[in-house]
Amino acid sequence: MTDRRAFLKFLAASPLLAGIPSIEKVLAETTSLQTVDNMIGSAAEALDVFDFERAAHKAIPPAHWGYMATGVDGDETLRANREAYSRYQLRTRRFVDVSKIDMSIDLFGTKFNSPIFMCPVGGQKAFYPEAEVAVARAAKDQGHLQILSTVTSSAVEDVIEARGGPIWFQLYAAMSFDITTKLVQRAEAAGCPVVAVTVDLPAGRNTETATRLRRSDTRTCTDCHSPTGSARSSRPMYNGIDTKGMATNSPSLTWDFIKHLKDVTKMKVLIKGLDTREDAALALEHGADGIIVSNHGGRATETGRATLDALPEVAQEVRGRIPVFVDGGVRRGTDVVKALALGATAVGIGRPYIWGLGAFGQPGVDRVLEILNNELRLAMVGCGARSLAEITASSIVRRT
Ligand SMILES: Cc1cc2nc3c(=O)[nH]c(=O)nc-3n(C[C@H](O)[C@H](O)[C@H](O)COP(=O)(O)O)c2cc1C
């Protein structure tokens, strides 16, 4: 293919043939063939995470794809998250001995091989039957942190067994504190050392793209989804809990909730979904053990700021007293360097590992992690940063 393209380009450039429409046409056709060729047939063929996006799009039914891909309203926050990374460039350093690069990180006393963690994503059976368990096996193989959603489609005990070590639990607080307590205590008993309370969806949202794609799906949803009852309450984490009348969003939650939560668990408590210095200060005041700067991957508040743009003010407010994590739009190892340089302790990915999972199951997730880690390693080499601590504000510059 490459030879054919090179030959056609040579012909097109020839003064004798320049401008002859048939050559242009053949070149255009070759370009589209090239695109088709980019559809990978196995995880090993992937060169970047976007290869998995295409493969997963092909493999996942439209309604499920819509659930994953959607933002809210016109998807502006979703796009902002990604675009923010292109506003920064790396500052290279030379003649540093970069023969050994250490990407490991200690989080609350546990060592992970990489600062890239896998964000909580609900209902992963929508993407691949082995779901969160397949993700846990990949996390185990490569020593990554995995955070499990409250609305996981696999039970926390099964996921921890597959991980062969602790995972963190993400909490959607129920209106009833009794239900919340049961969820949290089950996660703690299963072995989770950390709970991340998600606070960016207090009262519903308008996932317009998901609704459009659902309309284009001709399958009968009730073949798999229960026609009655809330999808959330039928998930494994609610087994054994009386969920009759359970309200799944909690619009009346206030900062006191953090104290109540700390009273019923010994787990470290993170707050997921903050993006201002004011809330960072309040989080510290109320005893949070960490913050995840997140806008739910552009799925919560529309026309919000990119998380990368919000990160510096949160990090400046926190001044290293507790870890500050960030997620949203991370698709390259260079993005990880940029986020760490702006004050993040570690960096979360959501959709990229779901693309890997949806396309190929565990081998897909394995390869997504491998690609991002390889890219991160090369970016650290370029910046002369031998460890994560050596990634500093001077590792990047804002585009002029
Ligand atoms: C399909 C999907 C489901 C999600 N489910 C949850 C969830 O159950 N709990 C939660 O706190 N965040 C959830 N998130 C948000 C992610 O944890 C994370 O914040 C986001 O995906 C990061 O952005 P990215 O997808 O651009 O990497 C979900 C995101 C997606 C795409």
The ligand as an SDF file (V2000), in Angstrom:
LIG
                    3D

 31 33  0  0  0  0  0  0  0  0999 V2000
  -19.7350    5.3550   29.9700 C   0  0  0  0  0  0  0  0  0  0  0  0
  -19.2660    6.1140   31.1680 C   0  0  0  0  0  0  0  0  0  0  0  0
  -19.7620    5.7710   32.4070 C   0  0  0  0  0  0  0  0  0  0  0  0
  -19.3130    6.4420   33.5380 C   0  0  0  0  0  0  0  0  0  0  0  0
  -19.7540    6.0330   34.7650 N   0  0  0  0  0  0  0  0  0  0  0  0
  -19.3040    6.6640   35.8600 C   0  0  0  0  0  0  0  0  0  0  0  0
  -19.7160    6.2200   37.1560 C   0  0  0  0  0  0  0  0  0  0  0  0
  -20.4510    5.2570   37.2910 O   0  0  0  0  0  0  0  0  0  0  0  0
  -19.2580    6.9110   38.2280 N   0  0  0  0  0  0  0  0  0  0  0  0
  -18.4220    8.0010   38.0960 C   0  0  0  0  0  0  0  0  0  0  0  0
  -18.0360    8.5960   39.1020 O   0  0  0  0  0  0  0  0  0  0  0  0
  -17.9940    8.4110   36.8950 N   0  0  0  0  0  0  0  0  0  0  0  0
  -18.4130    7.7750   35.7770 C   0  0  0  0  0  0  0  0  0  0  0  0
  -17.9620    8.1710   34.5570 N   0  0  0  0  0  0  0  0  0  0  0  0
  -16.9580    9.2670   34.4720 C   0  0  0  0  0  0  0  0  0  0  0  0
  -15.5380    8.7010   34.5410 C   0  0  0  0  0  0  0  0  0  0  0  0
  -15.2650    8.2000   35.8260 O   0  0  0  0  0  0  0  0  0  0  0  0
  -14.4840    9.7670   34.2200 C   0  0  0  0  0  0  0  0  0  0  0  0
  -14.6920   10.8800   35.0310 O   0  0  0  0  0  0  0  0  0  0  0  0
  -14.4820   10.1810   32.7310 C   0  0  0  0  0  0  0  0  0  0  0  0
  -14.8200    9.1100   31.8970 O   0  0  0  0  0  0  0  0  0  0  0  0
  -13.1100   10.7180   32.3490 C   0  0  0  0  0  0  0  0  0  0  0  0
  -13.1460   11.2700   31.0620 O   0  0  0  0  0  0  0  0  0  0  0  0
  -12.6940   10.4990   29.7230 P   0  0  0  0  0  0  0  0  0  0  0  0
  -13.7590    9.5030   29.4210 O   0  0  0  0  0  0  0  0  0  0  0  0
  -12.6150   11.5960   28.7310 O   0  0  0  0  0  0  0  0  0  0  0  0
  -11.3650    9.8480   29.9740 O   0  0  0  0  0  0  0  0  0  0  0  0
  -18.3910    7.5110   33.4140 C   0  0  0  0  0  0  0  0  0  0  0  0
  -17.8960    7.8480   32.1580 C   0  0  0  0  0  0  0  0  0  0  0  0
  -18.3180    7.1570   31.0380 C   0  0  0  0  0  0  0  0  0  0  0  0
  -17.7440    7.5170   29.7090 C   0  0  0  0  0  0  0  0  0  0  0  0
  1  2  1  0
  2  3  1  0
  2 30  2  0
  3  4  2  0
  4  5  1  0
  4 28  1  0
  5  6  2  0
  6  7  1  0
  6 13  1  0
  7  8  2  0
  7  9  1  0
  9 10  1  0
 10 11  2  0
 10 12  1  0
 12 13  2  0
 13 14  1  0
 14 15  1  0
 14 28  1  0
 15 16  1  0
 16 17  1  0
 16 18  1  0
 18 19  1  0
 18 20  1  0
 20 21  1  0
 20 22  1  0
 22 23  1  0
 23 24  1  0
 24 25  2  0
 24 26  1  0
 24 27  1  0
 28 29  2  0
 29 30  1  0
 30 31  1  0
M  END
$$$$
